[in-house]
Amino acid sequence: MKASICTLGCRVNQYESDAIREGLQDKGFTMVPFGADSDVVIINTCTVTGESDRKSRQLIRRAAGAAPNAAVIVTGCFAQVSPDAAAALGADAVVGNGEKGRIPDIAYTLVQGGCVGCTVSDIQTADWDDLQIHAPRRARSYIKIEDGCENRCAYCIIPAARGRVRSKLADRVVAEASVIAGTGCCEVILTGIETGSYGRDLENMDLETLLGLVDQVPGIRRIALGSLDPTVLRPSFLAHAAALSHLLPHFHLSVQSGCTRTLHRMRRRYTAERVLENMARAREKIPGLTFSADIIVGFPGETEADFLKTAAFCRTAEFLHVHIFPYSVRSGTEAADMPDQIAPAEKKRRSAYLAGVQKDVQDGILDRYIAEHETRPVYVLAEKWEAGITTGHTEHFVPCEIPTQQDCTGQILPVYPVGRDGCIVKGKI
């Protein structure tokens, strides 16, 4: 029996696909690349934007057409929100986010000639799933610690696709980290749909407490975090974070806009000024801390003045990386029905302008970074080796390339930066 998986969307989806892959292998399936001849094809979909929906539909059609003899299982957020549409596109089974742990059994049933149909329950009443990773396939391994979101932002459909906040018990997180460390994987990324909400549904538990527990797991040398709401950077969190031995000095913030007026209309719970204050406090507590961010441009009603405030905000914030998203209409959200929708050409122009601003900021950060580490090495986790070049990221999440004579994947290498090619720092051991 052969199976393949194609994954769209976020880190949580990637983690869940890896866990499904392990479950399939336990059932006797051999994993093959997506597009290769297989008995089962699994599409793990995304629905966060209208563009995500389009890509999900496209992949389902492609899988159903390219492998007419294979059973097609559609899961993920598009399947959860639009199960009838997924079925109509040719899926043999539609599996909701609350039932992903059942996919290996469902795949086996389909291969044996059984019928499954639609398995999508009410995500708002779903319990925590049993998905976990035992054998990571990469030098860095995700651990899903949280699911669901209750923020109700104006542009976002995810609460309908993922449900309420649900947290993995701390002892299970620690146990999973221990298993991962036992395979030789020394970096874990604790991630969730709303990572900062971890522990909201548990007694005497929160994200900083969990970090302290994972920090003590033997063999774990680096801990990273999934995307954080800027409000997480409160004094108590930063005090705990600064005291940890293995937490990487890099945070990715779900900022979305640098204009307070736009943030208010997005239904975000902070101002642009508060984000800058929290970032400044964090940099004081954690030396060398770097940040990256998500920014949406062209949100309905965003004026040119609003947009220029976001550009100025990004210059002041000095993000190492900015993921720029032109606003994409998602039906079923408040923003989809807002007046003053921005024309696609204007969203494209603003995206390009902000990318230029960010390049200037990043160039300055990386030039300073190289100069500051002329005699003090950075530490690169080797993630890939090809043609004598090792690629990976420093502890500050700076991408790096180093010439090495042998495969060092999985090792943490002391490296001196010697230059850069665009955003890639060149180094030597």
C-alpha positions in Angstrom: 0.0 0.0 0.0 1.3 3.4 -1.0 0.2 6.8 0.3 1.1 10.5 -0.4 0.3 13.7 1.5 0.2 17.3 0.2 0.0 20.0 2.8 -1.1 23.6 2.5 -1.0 26.3 5.2 0.5 26.8 8.6 3.0 25.0 10.8 0.2 23.3 12.7 -1.0 21.7 9.4 2.6 20.6 8.7 2.9 19.0 12.2 -0.4 17.2 11.8 0.6 15.9 8.3 3.8 14.5 9.8 1.8 12.8 12.6 -0.6 11.4 10.0 2.4 10.2 8.0 3.7 8.2 11.0 0.3 6.7 11.6 0.0 5.6 8.0 3.4 4.0 8.2 2.3 2.2 11.3 -0.7 0.8 9.3 1.7 -0.6 6.7 1.7 2.2 4.1 4.8 3.2 2.2 5.0 7.0 1.7 5.6 8.3 -1.8 5.9 11.9 -3.1 2.7 13.7 -4.0 2.0 13.1 -7.6 3.5 9.6 -7.7 1.4 6.5 -8.2 -0.3 5.7 -4.9 -3.3 4.0 -3.4 -4.3 6.9 -1.1 -3.8 10.7 -1.6 -4.3 13.0 1.4 -4.8 16.7 0.9 -4.4 18.7 4.1 -6.0 22.0 3.2 -6.0 25.6 4.3 -8.9 28.2 4.2 -7.4 31.2 5.8 -7.9 33.4 2.7 -9.8 33.3 -0.6 -6.5 32.4 -2.3 -6.0 29.5 0.1 -9.5 28.2 -0.8 -8.6 28.4 -4.5 -5.4 26.4 -4.0 -7.2 23.8 -1.9 -9.8 23.3 -4.6 -7.1 23.1 -7.3 -5.2 20.4 -5.4 -8.3 18.3 -4.8 -9.1 18.4 -8.5 -5.5 17.6 -9.4 -5.4 14.6 -7.0 -8.7 13.3 -8.2 -7.8 13.7 -11.9 -4.2 12.6 -11.8 -4.8 9.4 -9.7 -8.2 8.1 -10.8 -7.6 4.7 -9.0 -6.4 6.3 -5.8 -8.7 7.1 -2.8 -8.6 10.9 -2.1 -8.9 12.0 1.5 -9.4 15.8 2.0 -8.8 17.2 5.5 -7.8 20.4 7.1 -9.5 23.8 7.4 -11.1 23.9 4.0 -12.6 20.5 4.6 -13.9 21.6 8.0 -15.5 24.8 6.8 -16.7 23.6 3.3 -17.1 19.8 3.5 -19.8 19.6 0.8 -17.6 21.5 -1.6 -14.6 19.2 -0.9 -16.8 16.1 -1.5 -18.1 17.6 -4.8 -14.6 18.1 -6.1 -14.0 14.3 -6.0 -13.0 13.4 -2.4 -13.7 9.8 -1.4 -13.5 10.9 2.3 -13.8 14.4 3.9 -12.2 14.5 7.4 -12.6 17.4 9.7 -9.9 18.9 11.9 -11.3 17.1 15.0 -10.9 13.7 13.3 -7.4 13.9 11.8 -6.1 11.2 14.1 -8.5 8.8 12.4 -7.0 9.3 8.9 -4.7 6.3 8.9 -7.6 4.0 9.8 -9.8 5.7 7.2 -7.1 5.3 4.5 -6.8 1.6 5.3 -10.6 1.2 5.1 -10.7 2.9 1.7 -7.8 0.7 0.3 -9.7 -2.4 1.5 -12.7 -1.3 -0.6 -14.7 0.2 2.3 -16.7 3.5 2.1 -16.3 6.4 4.5 -17.8 9.6 3.1 -17.9 12.7 5.2 -16.5 12.7 8.8 -16.8 16.3 10.0 -18.0 17.0 13.5 -18.7 20.3 15.3 -15.2 21.7 15.8 -16.5 24.0 18.6 -17.1 21.0 20.9 -14.0 19.0 19.8 -11.6 17.7 22.4 -7.8 17.7 22.1 -6.6 15.3 19.4 -4.1 12.5 20.0 -1.7 13.5 17.2 2.0 13.4 18.1 5.4 13.0 16.5 7.9 10.2 17.3 10.4 10.3 14.5 11.0 13.9 13.1 12.0 14.1 9.5 13.9 17.4 9.8 16.7 18.9 11.9 14.0 21.1 13.6 10.8 19.5 14.8 7.4 21.0 15.5 5.4 20.2 18.6 1.8 21.3 18.4 0.9 22.6 21.9 -2.4 24.4 21.2 -5.3 24.4 18.8 -8.1 26.9 18.2 -8.5 30.7 18.5 -11.1 32.9 20.1 -9.9 36.3 19.0 -12.5 36.9 16.3 -10.5 39.2 14.1 -12.5 40.8 11.3 -10.6 39.2 8.4 -10.2 35.7 9.8 -12.3 32.5 9.4 -10.0 30.3 11.6 -12.2 30.3 14.7 -14.8 28.5 12.5 -12.2 26.1 11.2 -10.3 25.4 14.4 -12.7 26.0 17.2 -12.1 27.1 20.8 -8.7 27.2 22.5 -7.5 23.7 23.5 -4.1 22.9 25.0 -2.0 19.8 25.1 -1.3 18.7 28.7 2.2 19.9 29.8 3.4 16.4 30.7 2.5 15.2 27.2 4.4 18.1 25.6 7.4 17.2 27.8 7.1 13.6 26.9 7.0 14.3 23.2 10.0 16.6 23.4 11.9 13.9 25.2 11.1 11.4 22.5 12.2 13.9 19.8 15.4 14.6 21.6 16.1 10.9 21.8 16.2 10.7 18.0 19.0 13.2 18.0 16.8 16.2 17.0 17.9 19.0 19.3 15.6 21.9 18.3 11.8 22.0 18.8 9.3 24.6 17.7 6.3 24.9 20.1 3.5 26.0 17.9 -0.3 26.4 17.8 -3.1 28.2 16.0 -2.8 30.9 18.8 0.4 29.8 20.5 0.2 32.6 23.2 -3.2 31.3 24.4 -1.6 28.0 25.6 -2.9 27.0 29.0 -6.0 29.2 28.9 -8.1 26.0 29.3 -5.8 24.4 31.9 -5.3 24.9 35.6 -2.1 26.5 36.8 -0.5 26.4 33.4 0.6 29.0 30.8 3.1 29.4 28.0 6.0 30.6 30.2 5.5 27.7 32.6 5.5 25.2 29.8 8.7 26.8 28.4 10.4 26.2 31.7 9.5 22.5 31.6 10.7 22.0 28.1 13.9 23.9 28.8 14.8 21.1 31.2 14.4 18.2 28.8 17.7 16.5 28.3 19.0 16.8 24.7 16.9 19.8 23.8 19.3 22.6 23.0 17.1 25.0 21.1 13.5 26.0 21.7 11.6 28.2 19.2 8.0 29.5 19.3 5.3 29.7 16.7 3.7 33.0 15.8 2.9 35.2 18.9 0.3 37.9 19.4 2.3 41.0 20.4 0.3 41.2 23.7 2.2 38.0 24.9 5.3 40.2 25.4 4.2 41.2 28.9 6.7 41.7 31.7 6.1 38.3 33.4 6.5 36.4 30.2 9.8 38.2 29.3 11.2 37.7 32.8 10.6 33.9 32.4 11.9 33.9 28.9 15.1 35.7 29.8 15.9 33.1 32.4 15.7 30.1 30.1 18.8 28.3 28.8 17.6 27.2 25.4 14.9 29.6 24.2 16.1 31.2 20.9 16.4 35.0 20.9 13.9 35.4 18.0 10.1 36.0 18.1 7.7 36.0 15.2 4.9 38.4 15.9 1.4 38.4 14.3 1.3 42.2 14.0 -0.9 42.6 10.9 -0.6 46.4 10.7 1.5 49.3 11.9 -1.5 51.6 11.9 -3.6 51.8 15.1 -6.7 52.9 13.1 -6.4 49.8 10.9 -5.7 47.5 13.8 -8.9 48.7 15.5 -10.9 48.0 12.4 -9.3 44.5 12.2 -10.5 43.9 15.7 -6.9 43.4 17.0 -6.4 44.0 20.7 -3.5 46.4 20.8 -2.2 49.6 19.2 0.8 50.1 17.0 2.4 52.1 19.8 1.9 49.3 22.3 3.6 46.8 19.9 6.7 49.0 19.7 6.7 49.5 23.5 6.5 45.7 24.1 9.3 45.0 21.5 11.6 47.6 23.2 11.0 46.0 26.6 11.7 42.6 25.1 15.0 43.8 23.6 16.0 45.2 27.0 15.4 41.8 28.7 16.8 39.5 26.0 20.1 40.7 24.5 20.4 40.3 20.7 16.7 39.5 20.3 15.4 39.7 16.7 11.9 39.8 15.5 9.9 38.9 12.4 6.3 39.8 11.6 3.2 39.2 9.5 1.8 42.4 7.9 -1.4 42.6 5.8 -1.6 45.4 3.3 -4.7 46.7 1.5 -7.2 45.9 4.3 -10.6 47.4 3.4 -10.6 51.1 4.2 -6.9 51.4 4.5 -6.0 54.8 3.3 -2.7 55.8 1.8 -1.9 57.6 5.1 -2.7 54.5 7.0 -0.4 52.4 4.8 2.4 54.9 5.2 2.1 54.6 8.9 2.6 50.9 8.6 5.7 51.5 6.5 7.1 53.9 9.1 6.2 51.4 11.8 8.2 48.7 10.1 11.2 51.0 9.8 11.1 51.7 13.5 10.4 48.1 14.6 13.4 46.8 12.6 12.0 43.4 11.8 14.6 40.9 10.5 11.9 39.4 8.2 8.4 40.6 7.3 5.9 38.3 5.6 3.8 40.7 3.5 0.2 39.5 2.7 -2.0 41.5 0.3 -5.5 41.4 1.9 -7.5 38.5 0.4 -11.3 38.5 0.7 -12.5 35.6 2.7 -16.3 35.0 2.6 -17.9 34.5 5.9 -15.8 37.2 7.6 -16.7 40.7 8.7 -14.0 42.3 6.5 -15.4 40.6 3.4 -18.5 42.9 3.6 -16.7 46.1 4.6 -16.9 49.0 2.2 -13.9 50.6 0.5 -12.3 47.4 -0.7 -8.8 48.1 -2.1 -8.2 47.4 -5.8 -5.8 44.4 -6.5 -3.4 46.7 -8.4 -3.1 49.0 -5.4 -2.6 46.1 -3.0 0.2 44.9 -5.3 1.8 48.4 -5.3 1.7 48.7 -1.6 3.1 45.2 -1.1 6.1 46.1 -3.4 6.6 49.4 -1.6 6.7 47.8 1.8 9.0 45.0 0.5 11.4 47.8 -0.5 11.2 49.4 2.9 11.8 46.0 4.5 14.9 45.3 2.3 16.5 48.5 3.5 15.8 47.6 7.1 17.1 44.0 6.6 20.2 45.1 4.8 21.1 47.3 7.8 20.4 44.6 10.4 22.5 42.0 8.5 25.4 44.3 8.0 25.5 45.1 11.7 25.1 41.5 12.5 28.1 40.5 10.5 30.2 43.3 12.0 29.2 42.5 15.5 30.2 38.8 15.1 33.5 39.3 13.5 35.3 37.8 16.5 32.3 36.2 18.2 30.7 33.2 16.5 27.0 32.6 15.9 25.6 29.1 16.1 24.0 27.6 13.1 21.7 24.5 13.2 22.7 22.6 10.0 19.4 21.8 8.3 20.5 20.7 4.8 23.7 19.7 3.0 24.1 19.8 -0.7 27.0 20.1 -3.1 29.4 20.9 -0.2 27.2 23.7 1.2 25.5 23.4 4.6 22.4 25.7 5.1 20.6 26.5 8.3 19.7 29.3 10.7 21.6 31.0 13.5 20.1 31.3 16.9 18.7 34.7 15.8 17.0 33.0 12.9 19.3 34.5 10.3 19.6 32.2 7.3 23.2 31.1 6.8 25.3 29.1 4.3 28.6 27.5 5.2 31.0 25.4 3.0 31.6 22.0 4.7 33.3 18.9 3.5 30.8 16.5 5.0 27.1 16.3 5.9 26.6 18.1 9.2 22.8 18.0 9.2 21.4 18.1 12.7 24.6 19.6 14.3 24.9 23.0 15.8 28.0 24.7 14.3 30.0 27.6 15.6 30.2 30.0 12.6 31.9 33.3 11.8 29.9 35.4 9.4 32.1 36.8 6.6 29.6 38.4 4.2 26.2 37.9 2.7 24.4 37.4 -0.6 21.1 39.3 -0.2 19.5 38.0 3.0 21.7 34.9 3.2 24.7 35.3 5.4 27.9 33.5 4.3 30.0 32.0 7.1 32.9 29.8 7.9 33.3 27.3 10.7 
